[in-house]
Every structure is written in C-alpha cells, then in structure tokens.
Amino acid sequence: MDDNRPDTSVDRKEFLRRTGALGVAGAAALGFPLLETRAAGAMPLLPARDVIAAGGGATVKIGHIDGFSGVYAAASQSQHHGMEVAVAEAMKKNSRIKYELLKGDDASKPANGTTEAKRLISQEKVDLLTGCLSSAVGLAVSSTAQENNTFFLAIGTHDTNITGPKAHRVTFRQTCSNAMLANAIGPELLKHGKKWYFLVADYAFGTDGAARLRKILLAHGGQVVGEDLHKLGETDYSSYLTKARNTDADVLIFSNYGPDCQNATKAAVQLGLNKKMQFGGILCGNDVAVGMPVDDLVGSIWGYVWGPEAGGDAASVYKMLKPGVPAVDWRQYLGYMAGRNIINRLNAAGTTDTEKLIEAFENYHYDAAKKSGAYFRKCDHQAVQQTYAGVIVPKSKRKVEGEYFTIGATVGGEYAAEACSNPDSTAAEKIITSEKVGPREGYTVVSTK
C-alpha cells in the first residue's frame, strides 16, 4: 500500500451530502462503511467516485467568489442576487437536488481571490466555482481553479485575456469581453470624431479596455491625443482632466468602472468637459450610473451588456429579478444567467466531474434573454452573444425608475467576438486543448442524474 496517498476519508457532513436520501443500506452499497472494522492507523478506504442522488437528498455546492467588500461591493452583491434567483427557480422546479451557494469575499484583491478559491475548494469542498467582477481577481481565480482541477464560470470579468492568452481549460466566461464591447461602441464613438483622450484604471480591466478601443481608433485613422493611468480607487481626477481639457480631443474615454467611473465623470462635468467633447466608456450599467451625474451625461455612449429592451425573454427576466432590489441592473442578469447555465449543464452532464462539465458547456446554446440566442464557444470558452452600445437618456425618456440607458446600437455575437481565428481566441484554444484536468484531491463527485 502507498502510504503517500491523499487522505480521502469522508466526515459525517460530507457523507450525508453525497448519499442524500439513500439511507444506511444504500450508503454501504456505495462503499461508505458504517462501522470502522479495520486496524487502527490503517489507510481509509477510497470512497466511490460517483454517488447517486435519490429522492431529494444530494447537495451541489457552488462557490461564489466576488468583491462583497471594497470598491465593487454593490455590483458583486447584484451578481449574487441573480445567482440566488436562479437557484431558487431551479429548486422550485426540481427539489431532488439542493443547490447551496457559499460566498467567498475577494475584496477586489487578487491575493484574496486566490485564498478564497483555495478555501472553498479544499475546506468547503465546493463542486465548482463561479463569480468575480474584478478582472485581476478573475485571472487569479482562473489559475487557481486550473491548478486544483475545479470548474470555474467567470460571471462579470471583462478583460479579454481570460478567454484569450491567459485562458484555462476549466474556465468559461458568462459576460462579454472588452474586445466584444469595443466592437459595439467603437464605431459609435468614431461618429463623434477621431481624436480621443483616454482615462484608464491601471489594472487588467482598464488597460485591456483602453487597448481594445485604441486598436479600433487607430485602424480608422484616428489619433490618441492623450492617455492617463490612475490607480484603482482614485478620488482626485482634477489633474488628469485638466490635461484633457487643454487638448483638442473630440472624445473622452473612461476605461474604468464603479466608484472610479462615478468620481471621474463628476470631475469631468465640474470642469465642463461634457460641453466640449463626447463622453464614452468601455463599460457602464445602472449600478454605476446611479452615482454619476446622469443629467449631464445624456447622450454619452457606453459598453452595455443587457437591458429590458434586449429582446427575447428580457422583459420577464427583468420582472423576475425585480423583487427585493431597488432597481434591476445587468449585473443581476449576469448572475442569473450564470446560475441557470450552471444548473442546466450540471443536469446535462449528470455529474459534478470537472471534465464532463467542461464538455457539457462547450458549444452549449442557450436563451440569453436577448433577441438572438447565445452559446459558449469551444475554441475559447467565451459566451458569444449580442453586445450593445448603451446611451444615457434624459429622465423624460427613462422607461422605469433607475433605468438610465437605452440600447443605441446592437452588434451580433459573432461580429462582436470575431472568428476563432482571431489572435486572442487562437491563443486560448492552444491552451484549452493542451491543458489536462485530473481528479481533485480529497473530493468525490456528486451525481445529478
């Protein structure tokens, strides 16, 4: 016997989770002894790899890592709310499997995300991971998930690299990438001039978003008249924006998010830049706009993921998300879609086995509550979907309170994501097809059949 084998013993809590309502006889049949009859100090018996859930017993644990404290706390909670709605909906339809959400707070710091991912995997024995709003955290969690052979669905991370040169086999992305958002808003911003000034948050999301927009600008003969990097959580933007005011820029680009975007737009309006140049940004939503000077930003153009006018089943999804929240935003939508897709694919795979779940997600087509359907592309694990340029509208044109945007332009998923032959997806495919997924140490998969 190899005394270096990992300890795969099962405590009472994990025993009950795996066996569900099988009872004593069923548990024994599956290889879980009720009484220890072996010699003291002997290695524990290896548990059965799959456990059948019967009659309403087994629990699937979903680890949700997000910035529940810190700069992105509100948006992270929105994503969790969407997940909760999806889980409640699933258990109402089928009570045979219980889905349990376990939260991990990354505080928008990559090191925290790594620590929480390891805790949820090794201590809580979650069956899979999801979440993340910060792209820097998402990249860190993706690497940790791959190292630990654990499936990870990134909900709200937009840095293109996650489904590009820094992809992993275990990782999929629910939301649009920065490259997709740039393909939606870039052409709209070019209508307002070809001299752009960039204000950029100095971390993965901000720098990638600026790079994607810059590429489109230069491809159309445009000019970057200035660019400033600012730290995450910056509060004083006056020096940056005074520089922008002293240029002949046609467009001011905000490649930041959350409080950074709120504070930067307030400072820009105070300096009168909204009367001098067109405003635009790589990404915005109701959760951020509520803290922006929206009445002074009417007509500004932003990368936008979803809204009640997206088409398809959008109106009913909006209605489903509404109870218990002051306003619906697309972060809630993303959480809901992620939860619904995870549960659907778990049922399709019939197991929480990571490799089988990956196969179930690849090329899975789903109803995205948009005019056109969406799917998780096999080559890069990106959710290919319609992507929008959102425009902030005046109060008189807002359809409901707290809904600040209208969809100004729509691009199809294939156009937004580009072909699998694009450099980002080619790099992702090379990684995804070369990486291997092995068994998880100290973990036994759960059957969802």
N, C-alpha and C positions, 0 to 999 in steps of 0.2 A: 504493500500500500504506500502511496506517495504522501508523506506527511506534510508536504508543502501545498497541498490542495487548498483552495479558498474555503472558508467556513460557510457552508450553505445551509446551516441549521435554520429552522423556522420557529419564531416565537408564537405565542398564542394569538396575538393580534393579526399577524400575517397569515397564520393558519386559517383563521376564520375568514379573512378576506379572500383567500384563494378557493377555499372549499365552499363558501356560501352556504346554501341550504342542503348540501349533500348528506350531512349528518355523519354519525360515527362510522357506519359501515362503508359509506362512500369515501370518507377520508382515508380509512385504512386501505381500501382498494387502490387508492391513488398513491399510496406509498408514504403516508404520514402515520407513523406508529403512535398509538395512544399511550402505551407504557414503554419506558425505556428498559429493554431487557439485555442490552449489550454490556460488555465490561466497562467499568469506569475508565474514562480517559480515551475510549475508542473514538475514532473519527465519526462524525454524524453521517447518517445516510443521506445520499443525494436525493433531493425532492424531485418528484415528477416534473417534467418540463412544462407541460400544459395541464391546466386544471379546468374541468368543465364546470361552467356556472349553471346551476339549475334552480328553477322555481323562485327567483328573486333574491339570490344571495350574493354573487360576486361583486366586488367594487373595483372600479378602474380609477386610479389616482392620476390626476392631471396637475402637474406642477406649473403654476403661473408665476413667472418672474417678471417684475416690472418696477418702475420707479415710484413706488407707493409713497415715498417721501422724497423731498427735494424738488428740483426745478420742474419736473414733469409729473408731479403727483396727481393733478386733476385729470390729465389726459390718460394716465395709466389706470386710474380708477374707472374711467369711461370704458377702457378696453375690458376691464374685469367685469363691469356691469353687463356688457354684451355677452361675455362668456357665461355669466350666471343665467341670463335669459335663455341661451341656447341649451344649457344643461337642464334647466327646469322644463323646457319644452320637450327634450328628449325623454326625460324620466316620466313625464306625464303620458307620453305616447307608449312607453315601454318600461315598466317598473322592474323588469327582470334583472337589469344591470343598473347598479348605482354608480353615478359619476361624482367623484369628490374633487373639489378644487382646493389645492394647497398653495398658499401665496408665499412668494419669496421677494423681499424688498431689495432692489439693487441700488436705490437712491441715485440712479443715473450715473453710477460709477462702475467701470468695467471690472475692477477687482472685486467689488461687492457682488456683481452678477456671477462671476466665476465661483465665489464662495457659496452663494445661494444655490447655484446649479449643482455643485458637489453635495451640498447638504440634502437637497431634495432627492438626488439620485441615490446616495449611499445610506442616508439615515431614514428618510421618509419612504424610500422605495417607490417613488412615483413611477408610473408606467411610461410616461412621456413628459416632455417639456413644451411649453408654449410661452408666448408673451414677448416682452421687450419693446420699448418705444425708442430709447436711445440706440442709435446705430452702433456706437462704440461698444455698448454693452452687448448688443445683439451679436456682434462679431466674436466677442469673448465667450459668450454662452454657446454659440455655434461650435467653437473649437472644443469647449469642454464636453459638449454633447457627443461630438465625434470621438473624443478620447475615451468616453465612457459608454459608447455603443448605444446611445439613447436618442430616440426620435425627437426632433425639435421643429416646431412650426413657429417661425417669427411672425408676429402679428403686425407690428407697426414700425418696423425698421426700414428706412428708405435708401440707405447707402447702397448703391448699385453693386458694390463688391460682394455683398452677401450672396447674391446669385450670379457672381462673376468670378474674378480672380481669387477671391477668398471663400469660395463656396465649399460646402462639405456634403458628403453623401447623405447624412442624416437630416440635413436642414432643408426646409421649404420656406417660402415667403408668401404670406397672405396678401399684403398690400402691394401697391405699385412701387417700382423702383424710382430713384431720382431720374434715371435715364428716360423712363416712361413719362414722368411728369414734365420733364424738359421738352420732350417731343410734343406734348399737349400745349404748353404755354409759350414755348419759344416762338413759333410762328405768329402768335397773337401779339407778343411784345414787339416783334420786329415791325409791326404795322405802325408803331409809335416812334420809330427812329432806330438808328444803328449805332448810337454812341451810348454805351451802358456803363454805369458805375456800380460796383459790387460791394456790398457789406456782408461779410462772411463769418459765421461762427467757426472758430478754429477747432473743429473735431470732425469725425468721419462724415456725418450727415452734411454739415455745412460746406466743407471743402469739396465733397463729391458733387453736391447740388450745383455749386458755382462752376465746377469743371464741365458739367453736362450742358449747362446753359451757355457757357463761354464757347464751347465747341460749335454749337448751333449759330451763335452770333458771328464767329469768325468764318464759318462756312458760307455765310451770306454776305461777306464783305464788310462786316461790322467792325467796331473798334471798342476795346476796353479802355475807357478814359481814366479809370482809377479802380483800385481794389484795396480794401482794408480787412484784416483779420481781427476779430475780437474774441476774448475768452468767453467760455460758457458761463452765463450768469452775470455778464457785464451790466452795469447800471448807468454809466455815463457815456453817451454816444455823441456828445456835442463836438468833440474834436474831429471824429470821423466825418460827421455830416456837414460840418463847416467846410471841410475839404471838398466834399461832393458839391456843395452849393457854389463853390468857386470854379467849377468846371462847366463845360457846355454839354453835359450829359443829357440825353433825351429820356433815358430810363434809369431809375434807381432800383437795383435788385437787392432784395432781402433774402439771403441764403442762411436763414436761421429759423428758430421755432420757439413756441412757448413764450415765457416771460421776456426772452431776448427780443423776439419779434414785437411784442407789445411795447417794450420800452424804446426800441429803436424807431418804431413808427411814430410814437408820441413825440420823440425828439425831432424827427424829420418834419412833422407837422408844425411844431413850435418854431422851427427855422423857416417855415414857409416853402419847403421843397415840394410839397404837393401841388403848389400853384406854378411850379417851374418845370417839373418833369413828371412823366408817367411812373407810377409805382407798380411794382410787381414782385412776386416771390416764388420760390420753388415749392412752397407748401403752406397751406393755412386751412383752418376749419373753424367751426363755431366755437369750439372750446378755447381757441386763441383769440378769435375776433371779439369775443365778449369783453376783453380787456384792451382792445385797440380803439383809437378814435375813429370809429367806422363812418361817422357822418362826414369826416374829412377825407375818407379813403374811397368814396363812391367812385366806381369805375376802375379801381385797381384790380390787377389780374394775378391770380394765384393758382399754383398746382392744387388740384382738388380731387378727392378720392370718390366721394359719393354724397348724394343728397336725395331729398324726397321726390325730385323730378327726374331721377336717373332712369326711370322706365321699368318695365317688367313688374316685379312684385315690390318695388321700392316703397310704395305707399303703405302697404300692410306691414312691412318690416319696420318702417318708421313708427307706425301705431303700436307695434309690439314692444318697441324699445322705450316708448314714451313714459309709461307708468313709473313713478318713483324718481324721475330725474327732472331738473328744471327745464332742460332743453336737450333735444337729440342732436348728436354730432356723429361724424363718420368714424370716430374712434370707437364708439359703441358698436357701430355697424361692423367694423373690422373684428372686434372681439366676438360678436355674434356669429359672423361668417366662419371664423376660425373654430369656434366651438362646434358649430354644426358640421363642418367638414371633418373635424377630428372624429366625432362620434359616428358619422356616416362611414368613414374609412375604417374605423375600428370594427364596425359591424361587417363591412365587406371583407376585410382581412380575416375576421373570425378569431383574432388573437392580438395581443399587445406586442408580439415579437417585432423587433425594430425593422428587420429586413423585409418582413412581409408587409408591414405598414408602409414602408417606403414604396414597395411595388404597388400597393393599393392607391397611393397618392399619385404616382407618375401617370400623366395623361388622363387624370380624372377630370371629367367635365361636370360642372355644377351650375346651378342657378345662382347668379351673383346679385340678384335684385337690381339688375340693370337691363337696359334694352336688349343687349346681347349677352349670351352666356359667357362663361369663363372656364379656364382649365389650368391645372398645374402641369407645366411643360416638363417633359422628361429630360431635356438636354441641360437645363439649368435650375430646375425646381422653382421657377418663378410662376406666380399666378398671373396668367395672361388675361387681361380684362380691359374693358373700356376705361379710358382715363380722360380727365377733364381739365379745362381751364375754368376756374371759378371766378366770378366777378362780384365784388361787393356792391350791393344795390342800396338805394335810398330807403328810408323807413317806410315810405308810402308803397313801396313795391315788395316788401317782405311778406311772404305768404303766411308765415306764422311767427310769433314772437321768438326771438333767439335764433332765427334762421336768416343769416346775413348775406348769403350767397345765392346767385343763380348760376346755372351752367352756361357759360358763354361759348364754349366750343367743346366738341367731343371728338376724340380720335379712337379708332378701333384698337383692340388689344394687340393684334398682330403688327399694326403700324407702330404702336407705342413701344412694344417690346423688341421690335425688329426681328429679323430671322435668326435662327440658331447659329448661323454662320458669322454673326457679329462678334467682334473680339471678346467682349465680356462673356457671352454665352459659350463661345468656343473654349475659353479658359475654364469655365465652370464645368462643362461636360468632361473635359480631360480629367479633372479632379474627381468628379462624381463617379465616373466609370472605373477609376483606378483604386479608390479607397474601398476598404473592406469593413464589414460590420460583423463583429464577433459577438459571442454571448456576454451578457452583463454579469459581472462578478456578484455573487450572493443574491441573485434575483431569479425568480421563476415567473414566466409569462402567465397571463390570465387569458382564458378563452372567453370570447364574446359571442360564441355561437349560441 
